[in-house]
């Protein structure tokens, strides 16, 4: 609850159903919760990237060293290693994007113009959905075989879609 809120707004926030689990949630605590969720999300993506990077290293180890009889490695093995490396790199890139996601500013002037609490509630819900997808990606990374990437690619497309949605939510705010 911000200092500039009127008594009626503070009472309404205190008794609202959205604050039932934490009636004292303020913009600062909501920003902190948003950051915690995004850090967890980024950590899950880093863990999934580590799994795929390990699989890439295993696939690279299967590629034999060039010899006089066979100077070029098997094309299938190279493609497999490249695909695994691309997935690991993509997951690492998404993890860094998530860690660098922006949050609305704490400028008191704009807090009077926009509904900061509703915006932060919306961002927290989007971040929770992102975290659920990241957990699914991590679980599917541990469960699937190295070449079964369909579940991972589906999760990555959902994750990128939600990241675009989150950026659009913040794009409309000052």
Order of alpha helices (4+ residues) and beta strands (2+ residues): alpha-alpha-alpha-alpha-alpha-alpha
